Amino acid sequence: LLTATGAAAQSPGARPLSVIRAGIGDAIHLVPVGDVLYFEAADKYVRVVTAEREYLIRTSLRELLPQLDPDRFWQVHRGTLVRADAIATATREETGKITLTLRGSPDKLVASRLYAHLFKAM
């Protein structure tokens, strides 16, 4: 089982989180935020997915979101935050949902219609 601790909520003007502390057994892994492809809510945990592996942390997405740089991490679904520069393509479905393909991962993520404005062509 993977566990982790989160930092206290970021105060206004504080620097964004740079490292995620994820515990696996007796070891604490320091995961650079720049290595994270996406965060996904999973019950009482958040999945932290990198190109190499994934971790679970005991921090809610709601607690994590204000600690991240909003220009670097985009909320694309109620339970998903993705690193913007990890997105390779965004494909619009007929239903209005958008499927995201990521660099360095076979995973495909779905962005809801609520967040579709992030993917309008420039």
C-alpha positions as CSV (number, residue, x, y, z in Angstrom):
1,L,0.0,0.0,0.0
2,L,1.3,3.4,-0.9
3,T,0.8,6.3,1.5
4,A,1.9,9.9,1.6
5,T,1.7,13.2,3.4
6,G,0.8,16.5,1.9
7,A,2.1,19.9,2.8
8,A,0.0,22.5,4.5
9,A,-2.3,24.5,2.2
10,Q,-0.3,27.1,0.3
11,S,-0.7,30.6,1.6
12,P,-1.2,33.5,-0.8
13,G,2.1,34.5,-2.4
14,A,3.8,31.2,-1.5
15,R,5.8,29.3,-4.1
16,P,4.0,26.4,-5.8
17,L,4.8,22.9,-4.6
18,S,8.0,21.5,-6.2
19,V,8.1,18.0,-4.8
20,I,5.5,15.4,-3.9
21,R,6.4,13.3,-0.8
22,A,5.0,9.8,-1.5
23,G,5.5,7.0,1.0
24,I,5.9,3.4,0.0
25,G,6.3,1.1,2.9
26,D,9.1,2.6,5.1
27,A,10.5,4.8,2.3
28,I,9.5,8.3,1.3
29,H,9.9,9.0,-2.4
30,L,10.5,12.6,-3.4
31,V,8.8,13.0,-6.7
32,P,9.6,16.3,-8.6
33,V,6.3,17.9,-9.7
34,G,7.8,18.4,-13.1
35,D,7.9,14.6,-13.5
36,V,4.2,14.2,-12.8
37,L,2.0,13.6,-15.9
38,Y,-1.3,13.8,-14.0
39,F,-3.0,13.6,-10.7
40,E,-6.3,11.6,-10.4
41,A,-8.6,11.3,-7.5
42,A,-9.0,7.7,-6.3
43,D,-11.3,7.2,-3.3
44,K,-9.5,8.8,-0.3
45,Y,-6.3,9.1,-2.2
46,V,-4.8,10.8,-5.2
47,R,-2.9,8.9,-7.9
48,V,0.3,10.6,-8.8
49,V,1.3,9.3,-12.3
50,T,4.7,9.8,-13.8
51,A,6.2,8.2,-16.9
52,E,8.0,5.6,-14.8
53,R,5.5,4.7,-12.1
54,E,2.5,5.8,-10.0
55,Y,2.1,6.6,-6.4
56,L,-0.8,7.1,-4.1
57,I,-0.9,10.1,-1.6
58,R,-3.3,10.7,1.2
59,T,-4.1,14.3,0.1
60,S,-7.4,15.2,-1.6
61,L,-7.4,16.9,-5.0
62,R,-9.1,19.9,-3.4
63,E,-6.1,20.3,-1.0
64,L,-3.5,19.7,-3.7
65,L,-4.9,22.0,-6.3
66,P,-4.0,25.4,-4.6
67,Q,-0.5,24.1,-4.0
68,L,0.2,23.7,-7.7
69,D,1.1,26.3,-10.4
70,P,-2.2,26.9,-12.3
71,D,-0.2,27.7,-15.5
72,R,1.5,24.3,-15.3
73,F,-1.3,22.0,-14.1
74,W,-4.8,22.2,-15.5
75,Q,-7.9,20.7,-14.0
76,V,-9.5,18.9,-16.9
77,H,-12.2,16.9,-15.0
78,R,-13.7,17.0,-11.6
79,G,-11.1,14.4,-10.5
80,T,-8.2,15.0,-12.8
81,L,-5.3,17.5,-13.0
82,V,-2.9,17.2,-15.9
83,R,0.5,18.8,-16.5
84,A,-0.2,21.1,-19.5
85,D,3.1,20.4,-21.3
86,A,2.5,16.7,-21.0
87,I,-0.5,16.9,-23.3
88,A,0.4,15.8,-26.9
89,T,-3.1,16.0,-28.5
90,A,-6.7,16.9,-27.5
91,T,-9.4,15.3,-29.6
92,R,-13.0,16.5,-29.5
93,E,-15.7,13.8,-29.4
94,E,-19.2,14.3,-30.8
95,T,-20.5,14.3,-27.2
96,G,-18.4,17.4,-26.4
97,K,-15.9,15.5,-24.3
98,I,-12.2,15.8,-25.1
99,T,-9.8,12.9,-25.1
100,L,-6.2,13.8,-24.2
101,T,-3.2,11.9,-25.3
102,L,-0.1,12.4,-23.1
103,R,3.6,12.4,-24.0
104,G,5.4,9.6,-22.2
105,S,2.3,7.6,-21.3
106,P,-0.1,5.2,-23.1
107,D,-2.9,6.6,-20.8
108,K,-5.7,8.6,-22.3
109,L,-7.6,11.1,-20.2
110,V,-11.0,12.6,-20.7
111,A,-11.6,16.3,-20.2
112,S,-15.2,17.2,-19.5
113,R,-17.2,19.8,-21.4
114,L,-16.8,22.2,-18.4
115,Y,-13.1,22.4,-19.1
116,A,-13.3,22.3,-22.9
117,H,-12.4,26.0,-23.1
118,L,-8.8,25.1,-22.3
119,F,-8.5,23.3,-25.6
120,K,-9.7,25.9,-28.1
121,A,-7.3,26.5,-30.9
122,M,-5.2,29.7,-30.6
